[in-house]
Amino acid sequence: MNIDFIGVPLFYGCDRKGVEKGPDKLREKSAIEVIRNHMEVYDLGNIYAPDACDEDKFICHSKMKYLQEIADINTNLAHQVYLSLHAGNFPLVIGGDHALGLGSISGVSKHFDNIAVVWIDAHGDINTPETSPSGNVHGMPLSAAMGVGYSTLRNLYFEGRKVKPENVHIIGVRDLDEGEVMLAKEENINLYTMEEIKEKGLSAVLDKMIRKIKGSHVDAVHMSFDLDAMDGELVPGTGLPIPDGFTEDQVKDIFKSLLDTGLVSSMDLVELNPVLDKGDTTADLSIELIDYVVKTMKEKQ
């Protein structure tokens, strides 16, 4: 299997500049060469991101910023991911903010009949325009992928739900809004909080999650990793660093457990903001994690 490296220079979902520089920063840090040490890789460049005026951010919806720009970027991303999978490759999507997760999931869902999504994140990203306290769309992609929220996002790339709520697994969560808590209960979403992980141990929680994934008889798993899932001290170069997150070793354990299933078809790595980083700490860690994922994939071939 070959790796398709797809950059998404998107900041409209978080409304904080700098994160759009993530893909090119990792290229500067030799991400392509690191991947090539293990597997063949094709750098497909960056998805086009049009310029938008800050004053017009609410022009398409009073409660969602930059809606049209985000929808257009995600639609193009979805098609690129779909084409990558259709070619038998592994799309590695590099952000950019986590609003891009909707595009990735949409492309994966068009290719496979029944998918699971593992969302590794401090946040749920299952808000809607009605529940979001900020109007930032990077807090809404997963709910939209489940068919909840505004129609432009729900029906992105193709009409209808992209993933069944019971096949959504959010791990590492420790900062949910009230509306997200309600939606998780209503839709029977699988939440694995840091509190549960500390109480039961990561290994036990991963075993539980993997059993559920295998028991759901899905065709593929999309793995979406937000750097803020990690402890805030480890990732200064992300927009919302939060204490009490995963260590590097724990993240690698999560990746390995998922890759060992043989079901992971695609991956996002998002929310690297080089402008906020300290001495490239977060960028270097991102490279290390990419290296680990690709090396582990190679070993499974």
N, C-alpha and C positions, 0 to 999 in steps of 0.2 A: 504494500500500500504506500502511496505517495502522500506527502503533506502539502496542502494548499494553504499558504500564508496569506490571510486576507486582512488588511488594515481598515479600520473604520474610524476616521478622525472626527469623532462626534462629541461635542460638548453641550448641544442643545438640550439633552435630556436632564443634565444636572445644572445647567445654567451657570457654569463656572468655568472660565477659560483655563486652558492648560492641558486638560485631559485629552484634547484632540491631538496633542503632540505625542501621545503614547506610542502609537505604531512606529513612527519614524525614529523615536528614541530607541526602541528595541532593535530596529535595524542598525542604528549607529553602534549599538552594543553587540553587534554580530549575531543577532538571533538566527539569521538564515544560515550562517556558517555553523552555528551550534547544532541546529537541526540536521544539517547535512552530514555531520559526524556520525549520524545514526541511520538516517533515511533520506531518500530523495525528496527534495522540497522545491516547490514552485512559488515564487513570490508574485502574487497576482496584483500587487500594488494596493492602493487605497480606494475604497468606495468613494465616489464623488460626493462632497458635502458642499452644498451651495451656501453662499453668504446670506445672512439674514440680519435685519436691523433690530437692535435691542428694543427700540420703541414699538416694534410691530410684533413682539413675542406672543401677545394674546389675540392677534388679529383673527385667527381661525377658531378660537374657542376661549371663552372667558376664564376657564379654570385649568387650561393646559397650555404650557409655553411651547412655542415653536412646533405646533402640531403638524403642519404640512411638511416642513423640512424633515422632521423625524420620520414621518410616514414615507416620504420619498426615499430617504436614505435606507430605511429598513426594507422597503420593497426591493430596491436594487441589491441589497445584501442577501435577502431571501433567495433571489434568483441565482446569485453567485454561489451560495451554499448548495442550492439544489443542483446546479450544474456540476459542482465539485463532487457531490455524492454520486450523481449519475455517471460520472467518469470513473467511479471506483476509488476516489481519493478521500482523504480525511481533511475537512475544512477546519483550520485553526484560526479563529476569528480574534483579532487583537483590537481592543478599544483604547481610547474612546470610553464613553460612559455606558452604563448597563441598560440604557434604553435599547441598545442594539440587540439585546437578547431576544426581542420579539422577532426581528428579522431572521436571526439564526434559527430559532425554533420553527418559524414558518417554512423556511427552506427544508429543514429536516423533515417536518411533518408532511410536506408535499411528496417527498421521496419515499417515506415509509408509511405503512398503514396505521401502526399503533406504536407510539413512542412514549418514553418516560423522560422526564427532565429532572436532573439533580442540580439544584440551585445552591451553590456554596457561597453564603453571604451573611453578613451581620444583619441585613434587612430582608424583609419579605418580598418587597417590590410587587405587592399585590393590592396596592391602592387603586382607586378609581378617581375620576375627576371630582366626585362627590365627597370622597373620604380623604383625599390628599391635602395635607396642611400647607403644601408649598406650590403645587401646580407643576412640579418637576416630573417629567414623564419617565425619568429613570426609576421612579418609584411605582410604575404601573405596567411594565412589559409583561410580567408573568401572569397577572390577572387577565390582561387582554388575550394572551395566548390560550388561556382557559375559557375564553368566550365571555368574559365579564368586563364591562366598561363601555367606552364610547365606540361607536360603530366603525369609525375610520381605523382604529387600532384592532378591533376584534376581527375585522374582515380584511386585514392586510394580506396582500399577495394572493390569497384565495378566500372565498367566503366561508365563515364558520370557525369553529373551535379547532385549535391546533393540537392540544394535549388534554387528555382527561384529567380533571382535578385530582382524582385518586392516584394518578401516575406522576404527580408532582411531589418532589421531595426537597424540602428546604432545610439545609443543615448548617449549623453554626449561628443561627439567628439569635439575636439578643437585643433587638431594637425594633419592635413592632408598633405601628400606630393602632389606635383603637378600632378603626374600620378594618384593618388587616386581620386583627384577632377575630373579629366577627365573621369575616369572609372565610378564614381558614376553617372555622367550625362549621359554617354553612356548607362549604364545598368539600369537606372531608379531606383537606390537604394534609400531607404528612409533614409535620414540623419536628425537627430535632434541635432543640435549643441548647445553648451552651450550658445552661443549668442542668439539663438532663445528661449531657455529655460528662460534666464534672461529677455528677452523682453516680452514673452507671459505668463510666469509662468509654472512651471512644471506640474501642474494639467491639464492645457489646452493642453500641448504637449502630455501628457500621454493619454488623451481622444482621441486626434487625432490618435495616434499610435494604440490604442486598437480598434478603429473603423475600421482602415485599416486591422488589423489582423483578426478581426471577419468577415469583408467583403470579405476576401480572401478565406474563407471556408477551412482553413487548418485543418489537422487532429491533429497536435501537434505543440507546440512551444518549441524550445530549447533556453534556457536562458544562455548566456555566459557572465560572469562578470569578468572584469579585475579590480584589485584594483586601478589601476592608473586612473580609471574614477573618483575617489574621489579627493578632494583637496589634493595637495601634502603635506601639513602640517599634514594631518591626517594619511598619509601612508608613513612614511619614509622608511619602509621595502619593497619597490618595486623598480624595476629597473629604471623606468622613471616617477618619481613623477612630476606632472605639476600643477601649481597654477590654481585657479578658477574652481575647480571641484566640484563634489557633496558633500554634507554633509552626515553624517550617516543617518539622518532622510529622506533625499531625496532618498537615495538608498533603504531604507526600503519602501518608497512610491512606487518606481518603482517595487520592488519585489511584493508587495501586489497587485498592479494594474494588474500585469501579472498573478499572482496566482489566482486572483479572476475570471479570464476568464475560469478557469478549463481546460486550454489547455496545460499548462506547463508540459512537460513529463520528463525533464532532465535539468541538470544545470552544468556549469563549474564555478569554482572559481580559478583564476589564478594569477600568478606573485607575490606571496608572497616570498620575499627573506629574510630569517632570518638573514643572514650575514650582511645585510644593516640595519636591524631594530634597533630601539632605545628602549631598555627596553621592548621588546615584544609588543610595541604599535600596530603594524600592525597585528601581530598574534592574539592578544587579540580582536582586532576589527573584524578580520575574524571569530573568534569563535562566537562573538556576532551576526554577520550577518547570519552565519549558523544556530544558534539557532533560529533567527527570521524566517528564511525561513521554517524550519521544523515545528516550532510552528504554523505558518500560514497555512501550508499544513494540519496539524492535525485538525485545526479548521474548515477546509473546508470539511473534511470527513463526 
